[in-house]
């Protein structure tokens, strides 16, 4: 999902989107995926039918949120932005600064 849609931080090319992002964290732990799916009983072997549809939400975002809900506290801001239309952390900061 890495795409050049990060910060525009190159002075000489002001409209160029980099792969540099703010407010992110990444953790890669071996075997997390199989353990979580077994713990939550959401493995392909136990899934009979997927019936959840969210109107106005793309398939990609729905699947991403489904995975991210297993760590809801960590992913809460991103989930609220993508699904509920909440403002980003940068937008909140700008609004806070504007109230001066």
Gaussian input, Z-matrix of N, CA and C with variables (Angstrom, degrees):
# hf/3-21g

backbone

0 1
 N
 C     1     B1
 C     2     B2     1     A1
 N     3     B3     2     A2     1     D1
 C     4     B4     3     A3     2     D2
 C     5     B5     4     A4     3     D3
 N     6     B6     5     A5     4     D4
 C     7     B7     6     A6     5     D5
 C     8     B8     7     A7     6     D6
 N     9     B9     8     A8     7     D7
 C    10    B10     9     A9     8     D8
 C    11    B11    10    A10     9     D9
 N    12    B12    11    A11    10    D10
 C    13    B13    12    A12    11    D11
 C    14    B14    13    A13    12    D12
 N    15    B15    14    A14    13    D13
 C    16    B16    15    A15    14    D14
 C    17    B17    16    A16    15    D15
 N    18    B18    17    A17    16    D16
 C    19    B19    18    A18    17    D17
 C    20    B20    19    A19    18    D18
 N    21    B21    20    A20    19    D19
 C    22    B22    21    A21    20    D20
 C    23    B23    22    A22    21    D21
 N    24    B24    23    A23    22    D22
 C    25    B25    24    A24    23    D23
 C    26    B26    25    A25    24    D24
 N    27    B27    26    A26    25    D25
 C    28    B28    27    A27    26    D26
 C    29    B29    28    A28    27    D27
 N    30    B30    29    A29    28    D28
 C    31    B31    30    A30    29    D29
 C    32    B32    31    A31    30    D30
 N    33    B33    32    A32    31    D31
 C    34    B34    33    A33    32    D32
 C    35    B35    34    A34    33    D33
 N    36    B36    35    A35    34    D34
 C    37    B37    36    A36    35    D35
 C    38    B38    37    A37    36    D36
 N    39    B39    38    A38    37    D37
 C    40    B40    39    A39    38    D38
 C    41    B41    40    A40    39    D39
 N    42    B42    41    A41    40    D40
 C    43    B43    42    A42    41    D41
 C    44    B44    43    A43    42    D42
 N    45    B45    44    A44    43    D43
 C    46    B46    45    A45    44    D44
 C    47    B47    46    A46    45    D45
 N    48    B48    47    A47    46    D46
 C    49    B49    48    A48    47    D47
 C    50    B50    49    A49    48    D48
 N    51    B51    50    A50    49    D49
 C    52    B52    51    A51    50    D50
 C    53    B53    52    A52    51    D51
 N    54    B54    53    A53    52    D52
 C    55    B55    54    A54    53    D53
 C    56    B56    55    A55    54    D54
 N    57    B57    56    A56    55    D55
 C    58    B58    57    A57    56    D56
 C    59    B59    58    A58    57    D57
 N    60    B60    59    A59    58    D58
 C    61    B61    60    A60    59    D59
 C    62    B62    61    A61    60    D60
 N    63    B63    62    A62    61    D61
 C    64    B64    63    A63    62    D62
 C    65    B65    64    A64    63    D63
 N    66    B66    65    A65    64    D64
 C    67    B67    66    A66    65    D65
 C    68    B68    67    A67    66    D66
 N    69    B69    68    A68    67    D67
 C    70    B70    69    A69    68    D68
 C    71    B71    70    A70    69    D69
 N    72    B72    71    A71    70    D70
 C    73    B73    72    A72    71    D71
 C    74    B74    73    A73    72    D72
 N    75    B75    74    A74    73    D73
 C    76    B76    75    A75    74    D74
 C    77    B77    76    A76    75    D75
 N    78    B78    77    A77    76    D76
 C    79    B79    78    A78    77    D77
 C    80    B80    79    A79    78    D78
 N    81    B81    80    A80    79    D79
 C    82    B82    81    A81    80    D80
 C    83    B83    82    A82    81    D81
 N    84    B84    83    A83    82    D82
 C    85    B85    84    A84    83    D83
 C    86    B86    85    A85    84    D84
 N    87    B87    86    A86    85    D85
 C    88    B88    87    A87    86    D86
 C    89    B89    88    A88    87    D87
 N    90    B90    89    A89    88    D88
 C    91    B91    90    A90    89    D89
 C    92    B92    91    A91    90    D90
 N    93    B93    92    A92    91    D91
 C    94    B94    93    A93    92    D92
 C    95    B95    94    A94    93    D93
 N    96    B96    95    A95    94    D94
 C    97    B97    96    A96    95    D95
 C    98    B98    97    A97    96    D96
 N    99    B99    98    A98    97    D97
 C   100   B100    99    A99    98    D98
 C   101   B101   100   A100    99    D99
 N   102   B102   101   A101   100   D100
 C   103   B103   102   A102   101   D101
 C   104   B104   103   A103   102   D102
 N   105   B105   104   A104   103   D103
 C   106   B106   105   A105   104   D104
 C   107   B107   106   A106   105   D105
 N   108   B108   107   A107   106   D106
 C   109   B109   108   A108   107   D107
 C   110   B110   109   A109   108   D108
 N   111   B111   110   A110   109   D109
 C   112   B112   111   A111   110   D110
 C   113   B113   112   A112   111   D111
 N   114   B114   113   A113   112   D112
 C   115   B115   114   A114   113   D113
 C   116   B116   115   A115   114   D114
 N   117   B117   116   A116   115   D115
 C   118   B118   117   A117   116   D116
 C   119   B119   118   A118   117   D117
 N   120   B120   119   A119   118   D118
 C   121   B121   120   A120   119   D119
 C   122   B122   121   A121   120   D120
 N   123   B123   122   A122   121   D121
 C   124   B124   123   A123   122   D122
 C   125   B125   124   A124   123   D123
 N   126   B126   125   A125   124   D124
 C   127   B127   126   A126   125   D125
 C   128   B128   127   A127   126   D126
 N   129   B129   128   A128   127   D127
 C   130   B130   129   A129   128   D128
 C   131   B131   130   A130   129   D129
 N   132   B132   131   A131   130   D130
 C   133   B133   132   A132   131   D131
 C   134   B134   133   A133   132   D132
 N   135   B135   134   A134   133   D133
 C   136   B136   135   A135   134   D134
 C   137   B137   136   A136   135   D135
 N   138   B138   137   A137   136   D136
 C   139   B139   138   A138   137   D137
 C   140   B140   139   A139   138   D138
 N   141   B141   140   A140   139   D139
 C   142   B142   141   A141   140   D140
 C   143   B143   142   A142   141   D141
 N   144   B144   143   A143   142   D142
 C   145   B145   144   A144   143   D143
 C   146   B146   145   A145   144   D144
 N   147   B147   146   A146   145   D145
 C   148   B148   147   A147   146   D146
 C   149   B149   148   A148   147   D147
 N   150   B150   149   A149   148   D148
 C   151   B151   150   A150   149   D149
 C   152   B152   151   A151   150   D150
 N   153   B153   152   A152   151   D151
 C   154   B154   153   A153   152   D152
 C   155   B155   154   A154   153   D153
 N   156   B156   155   A155   154   D154
 C   157   B157   156   A156   155   D155
 C   158   B158   157   A157   156   D156
 N   159   B159   158   A158   157   D157
 C   160   B160   159   A159   158   D158
 C   161   B161   160   A160   159   D159
 N   162   B162   161   A161   160   D160
 C   163   B163   162   A162   161   D161
 C   164   B164   163   A163   162   D162
 N   165   B165   164   A164   163   D163
 C   166   B166   165   A165   164   D164
 C   167   B167   166   A166   165   D165
 N   168   B168   167   A167   166   D166
 C   169   B169   168   A168   167   D167
 C   170   B170   169   A169   168   D168
 N   171   B171   170   A170   169   D169
 C   172   B172   171   A171   170   D170
 C   173   B173   172   A172   171   D171
 N   174   B174   173   A173   172   D172
 C   175   B175   174   A174   173   D173
 C   176   B176   175   A175   174   D174
 N   177   B177   176   A176   175   D175
 C   178   B178   177   A177   176   D176
 C   179   B179   178   A178   177   D177
 N   180   B180   179   A179   178   D178
 C   181   B181   180   A180   179   D179
 C   182   B182   181   A181   180   D180
 N   183   B183   182   A182   181   D181
 C   184   B184   183   A183   182   D182
 C   185   B185   184   A184   183   D183
 N   186   B186   185   A185   184   D184
 C   187   B187   186   A186   185   D185
 C   188   B188   187   A187   186   D186
 N   189   B189   188   A188   187   D187
 C   190   B190   189   A189   188   D188
 C   191   B191   190   A190   189   D189
 N   192   B192   191   A191   190   D190
 C   193   B193   192   A192   191   D191
 C   194   B194   193   A193   192   D192
 N   195   B195   194   A194   193   D193
 C   196   B196   195   A195   194   D194
 C   197   B197   196   A196   195   D195
 N   198   B198   197   A197   196   D196
 C   199   B199   198   A198   197   D197
 C   200   B200   199   A199   198   D198
 N   201   B201   200   A200   199   D199
 C   202   B202   201   A201   200   D200
 C   203   B203   202   A202   201   D201
 N   204   B204   203   A203   202   D202
 C   205   B205   204   A204   203   D203
 C   206   B206   205   A205   204   D204
 N   207   B207   206   A206   205   D205
 C   208   B208   207   A207   206   D206
 C   209   B209   208   A208   207   D207
 N   210   B210   209   A209   208   D208
 C   211   B211   210   A210   209   D209
 C   212   B212   211   A211   210   D210
 N   213   B213   212   A212   211   D211
 C   214   B214   213   A213   212   D212
 C   215   B215   214   A214   213   D213
 N   216   B216   215   A215   214   D214
 C   217   B217   216   A216   215   D215
 C   218   B218   217   A217   216   D216
 N   219   B219   218   A218   217   D217
 C   220   B220   219   A219   218   D218
 C   221   B221   220   A220   219   D219
 N   222   B222   221   A221   220   D220
 C   223   B223   222   A222   221   D221
 C   224   B224   223   A223   222   D222
 N   225   B225   224   A224   223   D223
 C   226   B226   225   A225   224   D224
 C   227   B227   226   A226   225   D225
 N   228   B228   227   A227   226   D226
 C   229   B229   228   A228   227   D227
 C   230   B230   229   A229   228   D228
 N   231   B231   230   A230   229   D229
 C   232   B232   231   A231   230   D230
 C   233   B233   232   A232   231   D231
 N   234   B234   233   A233   232   D232
 C   235   B235   234   A234   233   D233
 C   236   B236   235   A235   234   D234
 N   237   B237   236   A236   235   D235
 C   238   B238   237   A237   236   D236
 C   239   B239   238   A238   237   D237
 N   240   B240   239   A239   238   D238
 C   241   B241   240   A240   239   D239
 C   242   B242   241   A241   240   D240
 N   243   B243   242   A242   241   D241
 C   244   B244   243   A243   242   D242
 C   245   B245   244   A244   243   D243
 N   246   B246   245   A245   244   D244
 C   247   B247   246   A246   245   D245
 C   248   B248   247   A247   246   D246
 N   249   B249   248   A248   247   D247
 C   250   B250   249   A249   248   D248
 C   251   B251   250   A250   249   D249
 N   252   B252   251   A251   250   D250
 C   253   B253   252   A252   251   D251
 C   254   B254   253   A253   252   D252
 N   255   B255   254   A254   253   D253
 C   256   B256   255   A255   254   D254
 C   257   B257   256   A256   255   D255
 N   258   B258   257   A257   256   D256
 C   259   B259   258   A258   257   D257
 C   260   B260   259   A259   258   D258
 N   261   B261   260   A260   259   D259
 C   262   B262   261   A261   260   D260
 C   263   B263   262   A262   261   D261
 N   264   B264   263   A263   262   D262
 C   265   B265   264   A264   263   D263
 C   266   B266   265   A265   264   D264
 N   267   B267   266   A266   265   D265
 C   268   B268   267   A267   266   D266
 C   269   B269   268   A268   267   D267
 N   270   B270   269   A269   268   D268
 C   271   B271   270   A270   269   D269
 C   272   B272   271   A271   270   D270
 N   273   B273   272   A272   271   D271
 C   274   B274   273   A273   272   D272
 C   275   B275   274   A274   273   D273
 N   276   B276   275   A275   274   D274
 C   277   B277   276   A276   275   D275
 C   278   B278   277   A277   276   D276
 N   279   B279   278   A278   277   D277
 C   280   B280   279   A279   278   D278
 C   281   B281   280   A280   279   D279
 N   282   B282   281   A281   280   D280
 C   283   B283   282   A282   281   D281
 C   284   B284   283   A283   282   D282
 N   285   B285   284   A284   283   D283
 C   286   B286   285   A285   284   D284
 C   287   B287   286   A286   285   D285
 N   288   B288   287   A287   286   D286
 C   289   B289   288   A288   287   D287
 C   290   B290   289   A289   288   D288
 N   291   B291   290   A290   289   D289
 C   292   B292   291   A291   290   D290
 C   293   B293   292   A292   291   D291
 N   294   B294   293   A293   292   D292
 C   295   B295   294   A294   293   D293
 C   296   B296   295   A295   294   D294
 N   297   B297   296   A296   295   D295
 C   298   B298   297   A297   296   D296
 C   299   B299   298   A298   297   D297

   B1=1.4530
   B2=1.5238
   B3=1.3271
   B4=1.4594
   B5=1.5239
   B6=1.2824
   B7=1.4608
   B8=1.5173
   B9=1.3286
   B10=1.4618
   B11=1.5346
   B12=1.3187
   B13=1.4663
   B14=1.5235
   B15=1.3285
   B16=1.4583
   B17=1.5239
   B18=1.3009
   B19=1.4598
   B20=1.5316
   B21=1.3076
   B22=1.4697
   B23=1.5235
   B24=1.3327
   B25=1.4697
   B26=1.5299
   B27=1.3223
   B28=1.4616
   B29=1.5274
   B30=1.3068
   B31=1.4604
   B32=1.5253
   B33=1.3321
   B34=1.4593
   B35=1.5346
   B36=1.3222
   B37=1.4681
   B38=1.5347
   B39=1.3242
   B40=1.4672
   B41=1.5275
   B42=1.3154
   B43=1.4660
   B44=1.5246
   B45=1.3385
   B46=1.4552
   B47=1.5213
   B48=1.3280
   B49=1.4583
   B50=1.5211
   B51=1.3231
   B52=1.4566
   B53=1.5270
   B54=1.3109
   B55=1.4628
   B56=1.5246
   B57=1.3269
   B58=1.4609
   B59=1.5263
   B60=1.3424
   B61=1.4609
   B62=1.5213
   B63=1.3125
   B64=1.4676
   B65=1.5315
   B66=1.3116
   B67=1.4674
   B68=1.5265
   B69=1.3214
   B70=1.4591
   B71=1.5273
   B72=1.3084
   B73=1.4617
   B74=1.5164
   B75=1.3035
   B76=1.4551
   B77=1.5155
   B78=1.3132
   B79=1.4502
   B80=1.5140
   B81=1.3044
   B82=1.4620
   B83=1.5206
   B84=1.3112
   B85=1.4565
   B86=1.5242
   B87=1.3089
   B88=1.4616
   B89=1.5277
   B90=1.2935
   B91=1.4661
   B92=1.5265
   B93=1.3210
   B94=1.4693
   B95=1.5182
   B96=1.3329
   B97=1.4640
   B98=1.5259
   B99=1.3388
   B100=1.4695
   B101=1.5249
   B102=1.3270
   B103=1.4642
   B104=1.5214
   B105=1.3284
   B106=1.4659
   B107=1.5214
   B108=1.3193
   B109=1.4662
   B110=1.5221
   B111=1.3158
   B112=1.4675
   B113=1.5232
   B114=1.3271
   B115=1.4565
   B116=1.5280
   B117=1.3376
   B118=1.4592
   B119=1.5314
   B120=1.3293
   B121=1.4576
   B122=1.5242
   B123=1.3371
   B124=1.4651
   B125=1.5257
   B126=1.3172
   B127=1.4578
   B128=1.5229
   B129=1.3196
   B130=1.4663
   B131=1.5254
   B132=1.3278
   B133=1.4595
   B134=1.5293
   B135=1.3233
   B136=1.4676
   B137=1.5234
   B138=1.3275
   B139=1.4663
   B140=1.5291
   B141=1.3178
   B142=1.4548
   B143=1.5186
   B144=1.3329
   B145=1.4562
   B146=1.5250
   B147=1.3126
   B148=1.4558
   B149=1.5158
   B150=1.3096
   B151=1.4532
   B152=1.5195
   B153=1.3258
   B154=1.4611
   B155=1.5288
   B156=1.3125
   B157=1.4586
   B158=1.5265
   B159=1.3161
   B160=1.4575
   B161=1.5157
   B162=1.3079
   B163=1.4610
   B164=1.5254
   B165=1.3270
   B166=1.4605
   B167=1.5193
   B168=1.3298
   B169=1.4577
   B170=1.5234
   B171=1.3175
   B172=1.4651
   B173=1.5278
   B174=1.3122
   B175=1.4751
   B176=1.5224
   B177=1.3241
   B178=1.4641
   B179=1.5288
   B180=1.3449
   B181=1.4686
   B182=1.5296
   B183=1.3192
   B184=1.4669
   B185=1.5264
   B186=1.3182
   B187=1.4719
   B188=1.5324
   B189=1.3250
   B190=1.4644
   B191=1.5257
   B192=1.3192
   B193=1.4604
   B194=1.5224
   B195=1.3220
   B196=1.4607
   B197=1.5163
   B198=1.3221
   B199=1.4606
   B200=1.5260
   B201=1.3209
   B202=1.4671
   B203=1.5196
   B204=1.3242
   B205=1.4653
   B206=1.5226
   B207=1.3305
   B208=1.4647
   B209=1.5226
   B210=1.3191
   B211=1.4624
   B212=1.5222
   B213=1.3190
   B214=1.4689
   B215=1.5192
   B216=1.3204
   B217=1.4741
   B218=1.5193
   B219=1.3118
   B220=1.4539
   B221=1.5137
   B222=1.3179
   B223=1.4585
   B224=1.5284
   B225=1.3144
   B226=1.4566
   B227=1.5247
   B228=1.3155
   B229=1.4659
   B230=1.5252
   B231=1.3326
   B232=1.4611
   B233=1.5377
   B234=1.3144
   B235=1.4694
   B236=1.5256
   B237=1.3144
   B238=1.4700
   B239=1.5269
   B240=1.3292
   B241=1.4692
   B242=1.5252
   B243=1.3317
   B244=1.4618
   B245=1.5212
   B246=1.3063
   B247=1.4627
   B248=1.5237
   B249=1.3081
   B250=1.4654
   B251=1.5233
   B252=1.3440
   B253=1.4600
   B254=1.5185
   B255=1.3349
   B256=1.4649
   B257=1.5285
   B258=1.3359
   B259=1.4673
   B260=1.5288
   B261=1.3213
   B262=1.4643
   B263=1.5202
   B264=1.3257
   B265=1.4664
   B266=1.5230
   B267=1.3322
   B268=1.4671
   B269=1.5283
   B270=1.3315
   B271=1.4694
   B272=1.5286
   B273=1.3171
   B274=1.4699
   B275=1.5235
   B276=1.3287
   B277=1.4661
   B278=1.5152
   B279=1.3318
   B280=1.4563
   B281=1.5352
   B282=1.3203
   B283=1.4730
   B284=1.5168
   B285=1.3257
   B286=1.4571
   B287=1.5153
   B288=1.3457
   B289=1.4540
   B290=1.5366
   B291=1.3322
   B292=1.4710
   B293=1.5229
   B294=1.3190
   B295=1.4729
   B296=1.5259
   B297=1.3567
   B298=1.4424
   B299=1.4278
   A1=111.17
   A2=116.21
   A3=118.87
   A4=109.02
   A5=115.70
   A6=122.01
   A7=107.62
   A8=117.51
   A9=119.39
   A10=111.05
   A11=116.25
   A12=121.14
   A13=110.45
   A14=115.00
   A15=120.44
   A16=112.21
   A17=115.13
   A18=122.08
   A19=111.50
   A20=115.02
   A21=121.28
   A22=106.14
   A23=115.89
   A24=119.31
   A25=113.47
   A26=117.27
   A27=120.04
   A28=107.35
   A29=115.66
   A30=122.02
   A31=112.56
   A32=115.85
   A33=120.20
   A34=113.24
   A35=117.71
   A36=122.23
   A37=107.47
   A38=118.44
   A39=121.70
   A40=115.52
   A41=119.93
   A42=121.17
   A43=113.52
   A44=117.48
   A45=121.15
   A46=110.72
   A47=116.34
   A48=122.41
   A49=109.11
   A50=117.13
   A51=122.75
   A52=110.81
   A53=116.04
   A54=122.57
   A55=110.01
   A56=115.94
   A57=122.07
   A58=107.30
   A59=115.99
   A60=121.53
   A61=110.32
   A62=116.75
   A63=122.68
   A64=108.95
   A65=116.94
   A66=123.40
   A67=112.13
   A68=118.00
   A69=120.97
   A70=110.82
   A71=114.85
   A72=121.78
   A73=107.05
   A74=116.24
   A75=120.40
   A76=108.66
   A77=115.58
   A78=121.30
   A79=107.45
   A80=116.92
   A81=121.43
   A82=108.13
   A83=116.04
   A84=121.24
   A85=108.28
   A86=116.50
   A87=121.02
   A88=109.81
   A89=116.25
   A90=126.21
   A91=114.61
   A92=118.41
   A93=119.02
   A94=110.99
   A95=116.24
   A96=119.45
   A97=112.44
   A98=120.04
   A99=117.04
   A100=112.84
   A101=117.60
   A102=119.39
   A103=111.77
   A104=117.07
   A105=120.06
   A106=110.75
   A107=117.23
   A108=118.73
   A109=111.20
   A110=117.88
   A111=119.75
   A112=110.70
   A113=116.81
   A114=121.59
   A115=111.69
   A116=116.78
   A117=121.33
   A118=112.75
   A119=116.69
   A120=122.52
   A121=110.99
   A122=115.99
   A123=120.40
   A124=111.52
   A125=116.67
   A126=120.22
   A127=109.57
   A128=117.10
   A129=121.22
   A130=111.04
   A131=116.49
   A132=120.89
   A133=112.71
   A134=117.86
   A135=120.51
   A136=113.09
   A137=116.88
   A138=120.91
   A139=109.60
   A140=116.76
   A141=121.28
   A142=109.98
   A143=116.18
   A144=120.37
   A145=108.56
   A146=115.86
   A147=121.60
   A148=106.79
   A149=117.52
   A150=119.74
   A151=114.72
   A152=118.76
   A153=121.93
   A154=110.51
   A155=116.31
   A156=122.31
   A157=107.20
   A158=116.35
   A159=121.03
   A160=107.94
   A161=116.97
   A162=120.57
   A163=110.13
   A164=114.46
   A165=120.03
   A166=114.25
   A167=118.14
   A168=122.56
   A169=107.97
   A170=116.65
   A171=119.88
   A172=110.05
   A173=115.17
   A174=121.17
   A175=110.82
   A176=116.71
   A177=121.37
   A178=111.15
   A179=116.76
   A180=119.88
   A181=111.24
   A182=117.64
   A183=120.74
   A184=110.01
   A185=117.36
   A186=121.19
   A187=110.45
   A188=115.88
   A189=120.16
   A190=110.86
   A191=116.96
   A192=120.95
   A193=110.18
   A194=117.58
   A195=120.33
   A196=111.81
   A197=117.10
   A198=121.25
   A199=109.71
   A200=117.25
   A201=120.98
   A202=113.70
   A203=118.53
   A204=120.04
   A205=112.37
   A206=117.51
   A207=119.33
   A208=111.89
   A209=117.62
   A210=122.66
   A211=107.62
   A212=115.59
   A213=121.46
   A214=114.22
   A215=118.82
   A216=119.31
   A217=110.93
   A218=116.93
   A219=121.61
   A220=111.37
   A221=117.57
   A222=122.66
   A223=113.63
   A224=118.12
   A225=121.61
   A226=113.39
   A227=118.01
   A228=120.64
   A229=110.31
   A230=116.44
   A231=120.44
   A232=111.29
   A233=117.42
   A234=121.08
   A235=110.09
   A236=117.13
   A237=120.63
   A238=111.67
   A239=117.29
   A240=120.32
   A241=110.61
   A242=117.02
   A243=121.36
   A244=113.40
   A245=118.25
   A246=120.97
   A247=112.29
   A248=117.88
   A249=121.01
   A250=113.43
   A251=117.19
   A252=120.21
   A253=113.31
   A254=117.17
   A255=121.01
   A256=109.65
   A257=117.36
   A258=120.07
   A259=110.85
   A260=116.06
   A261=120.56
   A262=109.33
   A263=115.62
   A264=119.66
   A265=111.12
   A266=116.83
   A267=119.95
   A268=111.27
   A269=117.45
   A270=121.06
   A271=110.65
   A272=117.05
   A273=120.23
   A274=110.77
   A275=116.21
   A276=120.03
   A277=110.87
   A278=117.21
   A279=120.22
   A280=111.20
   A281=116.62
   A282=120.26
   A283=111.92
   A284=115.83
   A285=120.59
   A286=111.22
   A287=116.75
   A288=121.23
   A289=111.12
   A290=115.85
   A291=120.44
   A292=112.28
   A293=118.10
   A294=120.20
   A295=111.84
   A296=115.05
   A297=127.11
   A298=120.05
   D1=4.81
   D2=178.20
   D3=-73.00
   D4=122.99
   D5=179.40
   D6=-139.34
   D7=153.53
   D8=-179.99
   D9=-73.78
   D10=71.56
   D11=177.99
   D12=-129.83
   D13=28.56
   D14=-179.90
   D15=-86.72
   D16=-153.82
   D17=-175.88
   D18=-67.00
   D19=146.66
   D20=172.39
   D21=-95.81
   D22=92.58
   D23=-171.83
   D24=-127.89
   D25=17.64
   D26=176.69
   D27=-102.35
   D28=112.38
   D29=-174.33
   D30=-55.20
   D31=-43.24
   D32=-176.47
   D33=-73.71
   D34=-20.44
   D35=178.47
   D36=-129.78
   D37=77.06
   D38=-170.32
   D39=-63.46
   D40=-24.30
   D41=-179.17
   D42=-96.93
   D43=2.41
   D44=-178.26
   D45=-77.68
   D46=124.15
   D47=177.83
   D48=-87.54
   D49=122.86
   D50=-177.76
   D51=-94.28
   D52=-175.53
   D53=171.60
   D54=-101.58
   D55=26.70
   D56=177.76
   D57=-101.76
   D58=125.00
   D59=-175.49
   D60=-124.20
   D61=157.04
   D62=176.79
   D63=-113.15
   D64=156.31
   D65=177.07
   D66=60.49
   D67=45.97
   D68=179.79
   D69=-128.83
   D70=157.94
   D71=174.06
   D72=-147.61
   D73=152.46
   D74=179.90
   D75=-140.61
   D76=137.96
   D77=178.47
   D78=-139.09
   D79=125.43
   D80=-179.16
   D81=-119.91
   D82=108.06
   D83=-178.47
   D84=-114.81
   D85=128.51
   D86=-179.67
   D87=-59.91
   D88=133.18
   D89=175.28
   D90=71.48
   D91=12.49
   D92=176.92
   D93=-60.58
   D94=-47.81
   D95=-175.54
   D96=-57.56
   D97=-52.92
   D98=-179.09
   D99=-64.87
   D100=-35.51
   D101=-179.57
   D102=-66.70
   D103=-42.64
   D104=179.95
   D105=-65.09
   D106=-42.72
   D107=-178.92
   D108=-66.45
   D109=-32.92
   D110=176.04
   D111=-72.60
   D112=-43.31
   D113=-179.65
   D114=-60.14
   D115=-43.70
   D116=-178.39
   D117=-89.56
   D118=1.48
   D119=-179.11
   D120=56.11
   D121=46.22
   D122=-179.32
   D123=-120.24
   D124=25.04
   D125=178.17
   D126=-70.32
   D127=157.46
   D128=178.86
   D129=-55.66
   D130=-34.71
   D131=-178.04
   D132=-65.93
   D133=-26.53
   D134=-177.97
   D135=-100.11
   D136=-5.22
   D137=-178.43
   D138=-86.32
   D139=118.49
   D140=178.47
   D141=-88.88
   D142=-43.98
   D143=-177.75
   D144=-157.42
   D145=141.49
   D146=175.14
   D147=-101.96
   D148=116.26
   D149=-171.84
   D150=-120.30
   D151=3.33
   D152=-175.69
   D153=-84.82
   D154=127.06
   D155=175.01
   D156=-129.36
   D157=135.70
   D158=176.91
   D159=-115.25
   D160=114.37
   D161=-179.03
   D162=-63.38
   D163=134.52
   D164=178.54
   D165=80.41
   D166=3.72
   D167=-179.69
   D168=-114.15
   D169=131.28
   D170=-179.28
   D171=-68.69
   D172=157.37
   D173=177.11
   D174=-57.81
   D175=-40.77
   D176=179.77
   D177=-60.30
   D178=-47.34
   D179=-179.76
   D180=-67.34
   D181=-37.23
   D182=180.00
   D183=-62.59
   D184=-44.90
   D185=179.83
   D186=-67.02
   D187=-41.57
   D188=179.67
   D189=-61.91
   D190=-44.32
   D191=179.30
   D192=-66.08
   D193=-38.04
   D194=177.58
   D195=-56.97
   D196=-41.75
   D197=177.53
   D198=-72.25
   D199=-44.49
   D200=-175.82
   D201=-68.46
   D202=-19.76
   D203=178.76
   D204=-66.14
   D205=-20.48
   D206=177.62
   D207=-67.98
   D208=-16.68
   D209=174.92
   D210=-130.54
   D211=56.36
   D212=-171.40
   D213=-57.26
   D214=-39.43
   D215=-179.78
   D216=-62.77
   D217=-40.96
   D218=-179.27
   D219=-69.52
   D220=-37.31
   D221=-173.38
   D222=-103.10
   D223=10.70
   D224=-172.80
   D225=-57.69
   D226=-44.67
   D227=-177.58
   D228=-63.83
   D229=-47.37
   D230=-179.27
   D231=-63.48
   D232=-41.26
   D233=178.72
   D234=-62.48
   D235=-44.88
   D236=-179.61
   D237=-65.35
   D238=-37.24
   D239=177.40
   D240=-63.34
   D241=-49.59
   D242=-172.98
   D243=-76.05
   D244=-35.53
   D245=-173.65
   D246=-100.29
   D247=-40.18
   D248=-175.72
   D249=-100.33
   D250=-4.81
   D251=179.43
   D252=74.10
   D253=23.85
   D254=179.37
   D255=-68.43
   D256=154.15
   D257=178.62
   D258=-69.96
   D259=155.03
   D260=177.09
   D261=-74.73
   D262=168.73
   D263=177.73
   D264=-62.21
   D265=-36.65
   D266=177.62
   D267=-65.51
   D268=-40.14
   D269=178.15
   D270=-65.25
   D271=-40.45
   D272=177.43
   D273=-62.83
   D274=-41.76
   D275=179.10
   D276=-62.49
   D277=-44.88
   D278=179.12
   D279=-62.03
   D280=-41.23
   D281=177.11
   D282=-63.17
   D283=-39.74
   D284=177.99
   D285=-64.43
   D286=-43.65
   D287=178.36
   D288=-62.74
   D289=-36.95
   D290=-177.60
   D291=-69.00
   D292=-23.51
   D293=179.94
   D294=-78.49
   D295=-12.84
   D296=174.49
   D297=27.57

